[in-house]
Amino acid sequence: MARCEPIRGRKTTALPVLEAVLDTFESFGAHSILAALAAHVEQLDRAGPVLWSVSEALSTAQLGTTLSPAIRAGLVHGLVVTGVTLEASLVQLATTTPPHTDTTGPAHPGDPEAFRRVLALVVSAWTRASARNERRSWHEHLYEAMRSLPHHRRDRTTCWLHAAARAGLPLLVTGPQDTRLGCELAARVRRGELRASILRSPLEHVQTFLRDSQAHAGVGLVRIGGGVAGDLLGQVVPTPRFAIECEATLAAPLVVRALLECHRHPA
């Protein structure tokens, strides 16, 4: 309980979510949320970076909407995502039809017209990089394409990808070669239309992120769910470690709201 004392000093009616967590989250799984929240606040108070692995939950569970305000507030310093999740979020931004929210059925293929719009913009970004012999990470090419998208029905203020692009957030993208855009890039490289060197390797990008983070007091790691995007953080066992055995769509909004309250009302 001693680790929770720093945030107990912030208890006030101006922080209603934090107050509720401090008052009621005392035992078993609930206490793991409280302890993890306290460690997270401590890490941010030290100006230490926090890397989140959220993977498919960004889209299928719509946790991107939950995470977007935290990204805009500077509380997220990097994301581990799959190439499929990144591509799907970009296509959703380009669609003019209502978003698909039924996660009980088979995978939704997305809006074909929206994908074609995205593909045209991404190919333009690749072509410019190839002509200039520029090397970029996978997400940096997609950031450039996203900035060229016209505004459609979607409210971009709730989109994690839009927030990440505006913040220049580093993304560690797993499996981009397994996406439709990855296949398109491979085909164009094979035909000699683009240079393969325009793409920095994921390993190189991980090394850059770790090097840039060495000036801080360690890197905080938050993992929601599993999958290939969670494997990177699964190789690291930070101390202390908190396992929140709870539905992510319930726990994550609580933690993020409490973090935002602490950010707006520093100690």
C-alpha positions in Angstrom: 0.0 0.0 0.0 3.0 2.3 0.5 3.5 2.7 -3.2 0.0 4.2 -3.4 0.6 7.0 -0.9 1.9 9.6 -3.5 -1.4 9.6 -5.4 -3.4 9.5 -2.1 -2.1 13.0 -1.5 -4.0 14.2 -4.6 -7.4 13.0 -3.4 -9.9 15.8 -4.0 -13.4 16.2 -5.4 -11.7 17.9 -8.4 -10.5 14.4 -9.4 -13.7 12.3 -9.2 -12.4 9.2 -11.0 -9.1 9.1 -8.9 -11.1 9.7 -5.8 -13.4 6.7 -6.5 -10.4 4.4 -7.3 -8.7 5.5 -4.0 -11.9 5.0 -2.0 -13.0 1.6 -3.3 -10.2 -0.2 -5.1 -8.6 -1.9 -2.1 -8.7 -5.7 -2.6 -7.8 -8.4 -5.0 -8.0 -7.4 -8.7 -9.3 -3.9 -7.9 -6.1 -3.2 -5.9 -3.9 -4.2 -8.8 -5.6 -1.4 -10.8 -4.8 1.0 -7.9 -1.2 -0.1 -7.6 -0.6 0.0 -11.4 -2.1 3.5 -11.5 0.1 4.7 -8.7 3.2 3.3 -10.4 2.1 4.9 -13.7 1.7 8.3 -12.1 5.1 8.0 -10.4 6.7 7.2 -13.8 5.1 10.3 -15.4 6.0 12.5 -12.5 9.6 11.6 -13.1 9.1 12.6 -16.8 9.8 9.0 -17.7 8.4 7.7 -21.1 5.6 5.1 -21.2 5.2 2.7 -24.1 1.8 1.2 -24.7 1.0 -2.1 -26.5 -2.7 -2.2 -27.4 -2.8 -4.0 -30.7 -6.2 -5.0 -32.2 -8.0 -3.6 -29.1 -7.5 -0.2 -30.6 -10.1 -1.0 -33.3 -12.1 -4.0 -32.3 -12.7 -2.8 -28.7 -12.5 0.9 -29.8 -9.9 1.5 -27.1 -8.3 4.0 -29.5 -11.1 6.4 -28.6 -10.2 5.9 -24.9 -6.4 6.4 -25.6 -6.7 9.4 -27.9 -7.0 12.1 -25.1 -4.0 10.6 -23.3 -1.9 10.8 -26.5 -3.0 14.4 -27.0 -2.0 15.2 -23.4 1.5 13.7 -23.9 0.9 10.8 -21.5 1.7 8.2 -24.2 5.2 8.2 -25.6 5.1 5.3 -28.0 2.7 2.6 -29.2 3.3 -1.0 -30.2 0.6 -1.9 -32.8 0.2 -4.5 -35.6 0.4 -3.5 -39.2 -3.2 -4.7 -39.7 -4.5 -2.5 -36.9 -2.6 0.5 -38.2 -4.0 0.0 -41.8 -7.5 -0.6 -40.5 -7.5 2.6 -38.5 -6.2 4.6 -41.5 -8.9 3.1 -43.8 -11.6 4.0 -41.2 -10.5 7.6 -41.3 -10.9 7.6 -45.0 -14.4 5.9 -45.1 -17.6 7.8 -45.6 -19.8 5.0 -44.2 -20.6 4.4 -40.5 -17.9 2.5 -38.7 -18.2 -1.3 -38.3 -18.7 -2.0 -34.6 -20.0 -5.6 -34.6 -17.1 -7.6 -33.2 -19.1 -10.9 -32.7 -19.0 -11.9 -36.4 -16.3 -12.5 -38.9 -13.6 -9.9 -39.6 -14.9 -6.9 -41.4 -13.1 -6.2 -44.7 -13.5 -2.4 -44.5 -14.7 0.0 -47.1 -13.1 -0.9 -50.5 -13.4 2.7 -51.8 -11.7 4.0 -48.7 -8.9 1.5 -49.1 -8.3 2.6 -52.6 -8.2 6.3 -51.5 -5.7 5.3 -48.8 -3.6 3.3 -51.2 -3.3 6.2 -53.7 -2.0 8.5 -50.9 0.4 5.9 -49.5 1.8 5.1 -52.9 2.4 8.8 -53.5 4.3 9.0 -50.2 6.4 5.9 -51.1 7.1 7.4 -54.6 8.3 10.7 -53.1 10.5 8.8 -50.7 11.9 6.6 -53.4 12.7 9.5 -55.7 14.5 11.3 -52.8 16.2 8.1 -51.6 14.6 8.7 -48.1 14.3 6.0 -45.5 11.4 6.0 -43.1 9.6 3.7 -40.7 6.4 2.1 -41.8 4.2 4.4 -39.7 5.9 7.5 -40.9 4.9 6.8 -44.5 1.3 6.2 -43.3 1.4 9.4 -41.2 2.2 11.4 -44.4 -0.7 9.8 -46.2 -3.1 10.4 -43.4 -2.3 14.1 -43.4 -3.4 14.3 -47.0 -6.8 12.7 -46.3 -9.8 15.0 -46.8 -12.1 15.3 -43.8 -15.1 13.0 -44.0 -17.8 12.1 -41.5 -15.4 10.7 -38.9 -14.6 13.0 -35.9 -10.8 13.0 -35.9 -10.6 14.3 -32.3 -11.6 10.8 -31.1 -9.1 8.9 -33.4 -5.9 7.6 -31.8 -4.1 7.6 -35.2 -4.8 11.2 -35.8 -3.6 12.1 -32.3 -0.5 10.0 -32.8 0.4 11.6 -36.1 -0.1 15.1 -34.8 2.2 14.3 -31.8 4.8 12.5 -34.1 4.4 9.5 -31.8 6.8 6.6 -32.4 5.0 3.5 -33.5 6.6 0.1 -33.3 4.7 -1.8 -36.0 4.7 -5.6 -36.1 4.0 -7.5 -39.3 3.5 -4.7 -41.8 4.4 -7.2 -44.6 1.2 -9.1 -43.7 -1.1 -6.2 -44.6 -2.7 -5.3 -48.0 -0.4 -2.2 -48.1 2.6 -4.4 -47.4 1.7 -6.6 -50.4 1.3 -3.5 -52.6 4.7 -2.3 -51.6 6.3 -5.7 -52.3 4.7 -5.8 -55.7 5.9 -2.3 -56.7 9.5 -3.1 -55.4 9.5 -6.3 -57.5 8.4 -4.4 -60.6 11.2 -1.9 -60.0 8.8 1.0 -59.4 10.1 1.7 -55.9 13.3 1.2 -53.9 13.1 -1.3 -51.1 15.4 0.9 -49.1 12.6 3.4 -48.4 11.5 1.3 -45.5 13.5 1.2 -42.2 13.5 -2.2 -40.5 11.4 -2.5 -37.3 14.5 -3.6 -35.4 16.2 -0.4 -36.4 13.2 1.6 -35.2 13.2 -0.2 -31.9 16.8 0.6 -31.4 16.2 4.2 -32.1 13.3 4.4 -29.6 15.4 2.7 -26.9 18.4 5.0 -27.5 16.2 8.1 -27.3 14.7 6.8 -24.0 18.0 6.1 -22.3 18.2 9.6 -21.0 15.1 9.0 -18.8 14.6 6.9 -15.6 13.6 3.7 -17.4 10.6 3.1 -19.7 7.2 2.2 -18.4 5.4 -0.5 -20.3 1.6 -1.0 -20.5 0.3 -4.1 -22.3 -3.4 -4.6 -23.1 -4.2 -8.0 -24.5 -1.7 -10.2 -26.3 -1.0 -11.0 -29.9 2.1 -10.2 -31.8 2.1 -6.6 -30.7 2.1 -7.8 -27.1 5.0 -10.1 -27.6 7.6 -7.3 -27.6 6.6 -6.2 -24.2 6.2 -9.8 -23.1 10.0 -10.3 -23.5 10.6 -7.7 -20.8 9.7 -8.2 -17.2 9.7 -4.8 -15.5 9.9 -4.4 -11.8 7.4 -3.7 -10.3 5.0 -5.6 -12.4 1.2 -5.4 -12.2 -1.2 -7.9 -13.7 -4.7 -6.5 -14.0 -7.0 -9.5 -14.6 -10.0 -7.5 -15.8 -11.9 -6.8 -19.0 -9.7 -4.2 -20.7 -12.7 -2.1 -21.9 -13.6 -1.6 -18.2 -10.2 -1.1 -16.7 -8.5 0.9 -19.4 -11.0 3.8 -19.4 -10.7 4.1 -15.6 -6.9 4.2 -15.7 -6.8 6.7 -18.5 -9.3 9.0 -17.0 -7.5 8.9 -13.6 -4.2 9.7 -15.4 -5.7 12.6 -17.2 -7.1 14.0 -13.9 -3.6 13.7 -12.3 -2.1 15.4 -15.4 -4.6 18.3 -15.2 -4.1 18.7 -11.4 -0.5 18.0 -10.7 0.7 17.6 -7.1 
